[in-house]
Amino acid sequence: MSDLTYTERAQFLAAVKDMGEGDEIPDAAFRLVLEIESQTPAPWAESDPFAAERYLAARGTTPDLAASNATEFELKFRALYALGTGRPAETFQDITDWINTHVDGAQ
């Protein structure tokens, strides 16, 4: 944990983005956004709490694996979506659309 605010940490990463080695700065940015997202419930957490689990199962994951991996999957893709778009996901559909375009579509 840092004594700096999320904004101060993001400003620092932006200031040093060209100074890191390899993926050092992008990794730090991802960890920061992941931390931020983990502190905020997904907007659909109450209305559709099993969205990620259903999505993983629909993509062929076994029900047990979908259940055990849904929380981590959702959190990491919320962070990736926020980094990729500059804003948090408002619906789980935002995430699936982003995956369809930037993950599935990139293959």
N, C-alpha and C positions, 0 to 999 in steps of 0.2 A: 504494500500500500504506500501511497505517496502523500505527502502533506500538501501537494499542489492540487488544485481543482481539476476537474476533467478538462475544462476550457484551457487552463494554463498548460496542462500536459499536451493537449492537442496543438496549442500554439508552439510549444517547444519542438514537437515532432515536425511541424511544418517548417520551422526555422532551420532544422538540421537535416531535412530530408535528403539533401545532396551529399551529406557527410558520412552517412553510414556505409558499412561494408556489406555487400551482398543483400540479403533480405532483412537486415537488421532493423531498419526503420519501418518498412511495411509490416513486419512481424509485430513490432511495438505498437503500431497503429491498430492492427487487428486486435491485439490483446487489450488495448484501451477501449475500443468499441465493444468488444466482448464483455468487458467489465461493466461498461455503461448499460448494455442491454440486459445483463444479468440482474441489475438493480431495478429494472422496470418490467413489470408484467407485460406480456404481449397484449395488444388491444383486444384480441380474440380469446384471451385466456378464460374468461368466464362463459362467453357465448359458444365457443367451440374448442374446448380444452383438449380434444383428441385429434385435432386437425393433422398434426405432424405424424402421429401414429397411423392414421388412415392413409396418409400420403405414402409413407414408407411401405405399408402393406400393399398398397395398389401398385407400387413399383417392384413388387416381388419379394420383399423382405418377409420372413416368417413372422407370424403374430407375436411370438415371444421376443424376437429381436426388435421388431418395430416398437413394442412397448418399452423395452429397456433402453433403446437408443433415441426415442422421440424427443426427449427433453434436450439432450445435447445437440442433436441435429437441428432442432428449431432454433436454439440459442445461437449456434454458429452461423446458420444461414440468415438469421436476423442481423447479425453483425456484418456478414458479407454483403447483404442487401444494402445496409446502411452505408457501408464504405463505397459500394458500387454506384449508388444513386445519390448519395449525399443527404438522405433522409431516412427515417425509420419506416419500416413496413407498417402499413395501416391495417392490412388484412393478410391472412395466410395466402390468399390468392396472389398477392403481390410477390411473395416469395416463390410460389410455383411458377408464375410467369417469368420471373427473373431466371430461375433455374432452366426453364424451357429455352430461353434465349441465350443465356451466357454459359450454361454448362452443357445441356443436351445439344443446343444449336451450334456449339463450338466444336463438336466432334466431327 
